[in-house]
Amino acid sequence: MMLGSVLNPINSTIISVALVPIGAALGAPVSQTAWLVSALYLATSLGQPVVGRLIDLFGPRRLFLISTSLVGVAGVVGTLAPNLGVLIVARVLLGFGTCAGYPAAMALLRSEARRTGHDSPGGVLTALAVANQTIAVVGPLLGGLLIAVGGWRATFALNVPLAVVAVLLGLWRLPRSAPRTAEPGSAAVARLDLPGMALFAATLTSLLLFLMNLHLRDGYLLLIAVAAGTAFALRELRAADPFIDLRVLGGNTPLIATYGRALVAYVVSYAFLYGFSQWTEEGYGLSPFHAGLAQIPMFLMAIGVSIVSGRRKGVRGKLLLGAVGQIVACLLILTLTGKSPFWTLPLVALVFGIPQGLNNLALQNSVYFQADPDRIASSAGLLRTFAYLGSMVASSATAASFGRHADTAGMHHLAWVMLGAGALYLLLTVFDRTLGRATAADARTAK
């Protein structure tokens, strides 16, 4: 399950150092290669809660195997892609293919807690967070190595062996017996809220397309999102078994607050991941390999912070420290120029490692304890959806800040956007009085 859950972050991060070589090889500017980022997050934002709901109904095994097989197909398509359009298709396939890993892992954790009677997932949740942190931060370095050895196509080819191993491990180790929440096939199919899923897809797709390229001429997309969202809300409030139970979600203020924090946290995180990487290559002059190498301190700090804080109860302190870390790192970026000493680049990455290690772990733990146990997979999928909404805002802000060239002025403009998101994250944490209840006992009491 750890391998399945990291397929998405590895494809999210490895592309960060491949954007410039892909653009150079295919003659595409930054504003066009940004679609390689947006396409994956658009597909994943749609797929995570949908696949999560299917996992709630059918169990994790079959959904994991089907989705992960699609990752291998996407790897082949991307490796052989003749142009940017086909590459974007490959990234869409990767987005849908990586949807099952994380929701399936959360569903299995909850199932094991029921089977054993011990709801103490701290160590396992920490292991998941550390695995994702490791891949998320080592991804740029791995991407640089692959590009140095086999060119940018190697970053897509990597998915083929990863998918094969994940599928084989899934066949061998995933339990065949469905969790207690799963139902017989016919009953589960009857419970699928297909109209709700379709309206959710229409709402999210139009909203994300608007966020990808913020402009008044695309205002109609926002109107479509509002109309579809209204229809979705009316449908879910009236449905006997809704895709997303808005009645329960609406009464779960702590979970809603967690989703809001995830959105703004990932605006900062992904703006740094993609914007800083592109600037170190184009604005500072590093090779893809050295651009990835400059982020190694963030990898080390994030892992260390996750391990140290992983088994400690409570999330409020982690979120507050993570918020402050984001703000400090953004302020440091504003001091960088194309002539800054090289050591300042890993210093910024080192500071960013603190919120990277704290925020993801705290948000993940919050959802585990705040969500309805019978909808844990779909709730975990929604966490990723809100995170990817943040990533889409980050991608749009990065494209708008840089234009055709990732220069220092554009990096500073992006840093101000990140700083605003970081300040909002801090405010959402400071004024949230429900954070102290993000424990297993409180979650059971609320239920």
GUPARO-578183 format. One line per 4 residues: number of its first residue (from 1); their letters; for each residue x, y, z of C-alpha. Coordinates in steps of 0.1 Angstrom, whole numbers, plus 5000, padded with zeros to 4 digits. Each point is the difference from the previous one (the first is absolute). Layout:
<atoms>
NUM = A = X/Y/Z; ...
</atoms>
This chain:
<atoms>
1 = MMLG = 5000/5000/5000; 5029/5023/5006; 5012/4994/4964; 4966/5006/4987
5 = SVLN = 4996/5032/5019; 5033/5015/4987; 4992/4995/4963; 4982/5034/5000
9 = PINS = 5026/5021/5018; 5029/4985/4980; 4982/5010/4968; 4991/5034/5015
13 = TIIS = 5036/5008/5009; 5021/4983/4974; 4985/5022/4973; 5012/5032/5017
17 = VALV = 5035/4997/4986; 4988/4985/4967; 4979/5030/4989; 5029/5020/4987
21 = PIGA = 5015/4971/4980; 4966/4990/4986; 4993/5036/4990; 5034/5002/4983
25 = ALGA = 4995/4967/4982; 4965/5007/4988; 5002/5037/4995; 4974/5008/5026
29 = PVSQ = 5001/5031/5024; 4995/4998/5038; 4964/5010/4996; 4993/4968/4979
33 = TAWL = 5022/4975/5019; 4981/5011/5031; 4972/4978/4986; 5021/4970/5009
37 = VSAL = 4996/5009/5036; 4963/5011/4997; 4989/4969/4981; 5011/4976/5027
41 = YLAT = 4984/5020/5028; 4968/5005/4980; 4996/4962/4995; 5011/4992/5036
45 = SLGQ = 4977/5026/5016; 4971/4984/4982; 5010/4965/5005; 5011/4999/5037
49 = PVVG = 4966/5004/5016; 4982/4979/4974; 5025/4971/5003; 4999/5005/5038
53 = RLID = 4962/4996/5000; 5004/4968/4978; 5025/4987/5025; 4975/5007/5029
57 = LFGP = 4975/4979/4981; 5020/4973/4983; 5032/4997/5021; 5035/5011/4991
61 = RRLF = 5015/4970/4982; 4983/5001/4966; 5001/5038/4998; 5037/5001/5009
65 = LIST = 5009/4974/4973; 4980/5016/4972; 5012/5036/5007; 5036/4990/5005
69 = SLVG = 5000/4980/4967; 4990/5033/4983; 5032/5016/5013; 5021/4975/4980
73 = VAGV = 4979/5008/4969; 5006/5037/5005; 5037/4994/5004; 5001/4984/4965
77 = VGTL = 4980/5028/4984; 5021/5027/5015; 5033/4983/4990; 4989/4997/4964
81 = APNL = 4982/5034/4998; 5008/5019/4968; 4987/5034/5011; 4988/5020/5030
85 = GVLI = 4964/4990/4994; 5007/4963/5005; 5021/5008/5030; 4970/5018/5015
89 = VARV = 4978/4969/4994; 5026/4978/5017; 4999/5024/5030; 4962/4997/5001
93 = LLGF = 5003/4962/5000; 5026/5002/5028; 4976/5022/5020; 4972/4975/4998
97 = GTCA = 5024/4970/5005; 5014/5014/5033; 4966/5007/5016; 4996/4967/5019
101 = GYPA = 5032/4997/5020; 4994/5025/5028; 4963/4994/5006; 5006/4963/4999
105 = AMAL = 5027/5003/5027; 4977/5021/5022; 4972/4975/4996; 5022/4971/5009
109 = LRSE = 5012/5018/5031; 4965/5006/5012; 4991/4964/4992; 5029/4987/5020
113 = ARRT = 4990/5022/5029; 4966/4984/5000; 5014/4965/4997; 5025/5003/5028
117 = GHDS = 4981/5024/5022; 5030/5023/5003; 4997/5034/4984; 5036/5011/5003
121 = PGGV = 5012/5007/4965; 5026/5026/5009; 5029/4979/4988; 4984/4990/4968
125 = LTAL = 4987/5034/4992; 5035/5014/5006; 5015/4973/4977; 4976/5011/4973
129 = AVAN = 5008/5036/5005; 5038/4993/5000; 4997/4980/4968; 4981/5027/4983
133 = QTIA = 5024/5027/5013; 5030/4980/4989; 4987/4996/4965; 4986/5035/4998
137 = VVGP = 5034/5016/5008; 5024/4974/4984; 4979/5001/4969; 5018/5031/4985
141 = LLGG = 5034/4984/5006; 4988/4966/4985; 4986/5019/4971; 5033/5018/4994
145 = LLIA = 5018/4966/5001; 4976/4984/4975; 5003/5030/4977; 5038/4999/5002
149 = VGGW = 5000/4963/4991; 4971/4995/4976; 4985/5034/4992; 4966/5013/5011
153 = RATF = 4982/4969/4986; 5016/4979/5028; 4978/5019/5025; 4970/4984/4984
157 = ALNV = 5015/4966/4994; 5006/4997/5038; 4963/4994/5005; 5001/4967/4982
161 = PLAV = 5022/4980/5025; 4984/5018/5029; 4965/4990/4988; 5011/4964/4994
165 = VAVL = 5014/4997/5035; 4970/5016/5016; 4975/4978/4982; 5020/4968/5009
169 = LGLW = 5002/5010/5036; 4963/5008/5000; 4991/4966/4986; 5023/4984/5026
173 = RLPR = 4993/5019/5031; 4967/5019/4999; 4972/4982/5019; 4974/4983/4977
177 = SAPR = 4974/5004/5027; 4982/5033/4998; 4998/5024/5030; 4969/4999/5021
181 = TAEP = 4987/5031/4982; 5001/4984/4966; 4968/4984/4985; 4992/4973/4974
185 = GSAA = 5006/5013/4965; 4964/5005/4990; 4990/5018/5032; 5031/5023/4998
189 = VARL = 4993/5009/4963; 4965/5009/5009; 5013/5024/5026; 5022/5019/4976
193 = DLPG = 4989/5036/4997; 5009/5004/4963; 4981/5033/4995; 5018/5014/5030
197 = MALF = 5033/4989/4987; 4993/5015/4966; 4990/5034/5015; 5031/4999/5022
201 = AATL = 5021/4994/4970; 4984/5028/4981; 5004/5024/5029; 5037/4991/5006
205 = TSLL = 5010/4999/4964; 4986/5034/4992; 5015/5015/5032; 5034/4985/4993
209 = LFLM = 5000/5011/4964; 4993/5036/5012; 5027/4998/5026; 5025/4988/4974
213 = NLHL = 4998/5033/4981; 4985/5027/5020; 4985/5025/4975; 4967/5019/4996
217 = RDGY = 4994/4984/4966; 4997/4966/5018; 4975/5013/5025; 4974/4978/4985
221 = LLLI = 5018/4970/5015; 4995/5014/5034; 4963/5005/4993; 4998/4963/4989
225 = AVAA = 5018/4990/5032; 4975/5019/5021; 4970/4986/4982; 5013/4964/5000
229 = GTAF = 5010/5004/5037; 4965/5012/5009; 4985/4970/4982; 5024/4977/5017
233 = ALRE = 4992/5013/5035; 4962/4997/4993; 5005/4965/4987; 5022/4988/5030
237 = LRAA = 4977/5015/5026; 4970/4981/4985; 5017/4967/4991; 4994/4970/5023
241 = DPFI = 5036/4989/4997; 5020/5030/4986; 5034/4999/4985; 5012/5026/5025
245 = DLRV = 4977/5003/5030; 4997/5037/5003; 4977/4997/5030; 5027/4982/5020
249 = LGGN = 5028/5020/4985; 4982/5033/5007; 4998/4991/5037; 5036/4990/5002
253 = TPLI = 5016/5034/5004; 5035/4986/5010; 5002/4980/4967; 4989/5029/4979
257 = ATYG = 5027/5022/5017; 5026/4973/4993; 4990/5000/4963; 5004/5038/4999
261 = RALV = 5034/4998/5016; 5011/4974/4975; 4990/5022/4970; 5021/5030/5011
265 = AYVV = 5029/4979/5013; 5004/4984/4966; 4999/5033/4983; 5032/5008/5018
269 = SYAF = 5015/4965/4997; 4995/4995/4963; 5008/5036/4990; 5034/4994/5016
273 = LYGF = 5004/4966/4985; 4994/5011/4964; 5008/5037/5001; 5033/4997/5020
277 = SQWT = 5011/4970/4979; 4994/5019/4967; 5017/5031/5013; 5031/4982/5012
281 = EEGY = 5004/4986/4964; 4991/5030/4979; 5005/5030/5024; 5030/4987/5018
285 = GLSP = 5015/4977/4974; 5001/4966/5016; 4997/4967/4981; 4969/4978/5008
289 = FHAG = 5023/4977/5021; 5014/5029/5020; 4966/5016/5004; 4988/4967/5016
293 = LAQI = 5031/4998/5021; 4993/5034/5014; 4968/4987/5015; 5016/4971/5019
297 = PMFL = 5001/5020/5033; 4962/5002/4998; 4998/4962/4996; 5022/4995/5031
301 = MAIG = 4982/5025/5021; 4965/4989/4990; 5008/4963/5008; 5016/5009/5033
305 = VSIV = 4971/5023/5011; 4974/4973/4990; 5018/4973/5020; 5005/5021/5031
309 = SGRR = 4965/5014/5001; 4982/4970/4986; 4992/4982/5032; 4991/5031/5020
313 = KGVR = 4963/5005/5005; 4982/5032/4990; 5003/5020/4968; 4996/5037/5010
317 = GKLL = 5037/5005/5009; 5011/4983/4968; 4977/5021/4979; 5011/5033/5017
321 = LGAV = 5037/4992/4996; 4994/4990/4964; 4982/5032/4993; 5029/5021/5014
325 = GQIV = 5025/4979/4981; 4982/5008/4967; 5000/5037/5006; 5037/5001/5009
329 = ACLL = 5009/4980/4969; 4980/5023/4978; 5017/5031/5015; 5034/4983/4993
333 = ILTL = 4990/4995/4963; 4995/5037/4997; 5037/5006/5008; 5012/4977/4972
337 = TGKS = 5014/5013/4967; 5018/4984/4970; 5033/5010/5017; 4992/4986/5035
341 = PFWT = 5026/4976/5014; 4992/4963/4992; 4997/4992/5037; 4970/5022/5004
345 = LPLV = 4980/4976/4977; 5003/4969/5023; 4994/5023/5030; 4966/5010/4986
349 = ALVF = 4993/4963/4993; 5010/4991/5035; 4975/5025/5015; 4973/4987/4977
353 = GIPQ = 5006/4965/5013; 4985/5010/5034; 4965/5007/4988; 5003/4972/4974
357 = GLNN = 5006/4975/5029; 4973/5014/5023; 4971/5011/4979; 4994/4968/4980
361 = LALQ = 5002/4978/5030; 4977/5022/5021; 4974/5003/4972; 5001/4962/4994
365 = NSVY = 4995/4992/5037; 4972/5026/5003; 4980/4983/4972; 5005/4966/5014
369 = FQAD = 4985/5010/5033; 4974/5025/4988; 4984/4981/4971; 4971/4976/5002
373 = PDRI = 5017/4965/5003; 4976/4986/4974; 5011/5026/4975; 5037/5002/5009
377 = ASSA = 5012/4992/4964; 4979/5027/4984; 5008/5025/5027; 5038/4993/4994
381 = GLLR = 4993/5004/4963; 4984/5034/5007; 5031/5011/5020; 5021/4993/4969
385 = TFAY = 4974/5019/4979; 5003/5031/5021; 5038/4997/4999; 4999/4998/4962
389 = LGSM = 4977/5030/4998; 5028/5018/5018; 5025/4985/4976; 4979/5013/4971
393 = VASS = 5000/5035/5015; 5038/4997/5004; 5004/4988/4964; 4979/5030/4987
397 = ATAA = 5019/5024/5022; 5034/4986/4988; 4990/5003/4963; 4987/5035/5005
401 = SFGR = 5031/5011/5020; 5025/4986/4975; 4984/5003/4966; 5025/4987/4975
405 = HADT = 5031/5001/5022; 5005/4991/5037; 5020/5031/5010; 5007/5015/5034
409 = AGMH = 4973/5026/4998; 4975/4973/4993; 5013/4980/5029; 4995/5029/5023
413 = HLAW = 4965/5006/4988; 4992/4964/5006; 5015/5002/5035; 4975/5028/5009
417 = VMLG = 4971/4977/4989; 5015/4973/5022; 5004/5024/5029; 4963/5009/4998
421 = AGAL = 4990/4964/5000; 5023/4993/5029; 4985/5028/5020; 4965/4987/4993
425 = YLLL = 5011/4965/5012; 5012/5015/5032; 4968/5018/5006; 4979/4969/4993
429 = TVFD = 5021/4981/5026; 5001/5027/5027; 4962/5006/5000; 4990/4963/4998
433 = RTLG = 4990/4988/5035; 4991/4965/4988; 5036/4989/4995; 5003/4986/5035
437 = RATA = 4973/4974/4992; 5019/4983/4972; 5005/4968/5019; 4984/4966/4998
441 = ADAR = 4979/5004/5031; 4986/5033/4988; 4992/4986/4966; 4981/4971/5015
445 = TAK = 4981/5023/5023; 4991/5023/4971; 4987/4970/4981
</atoms>
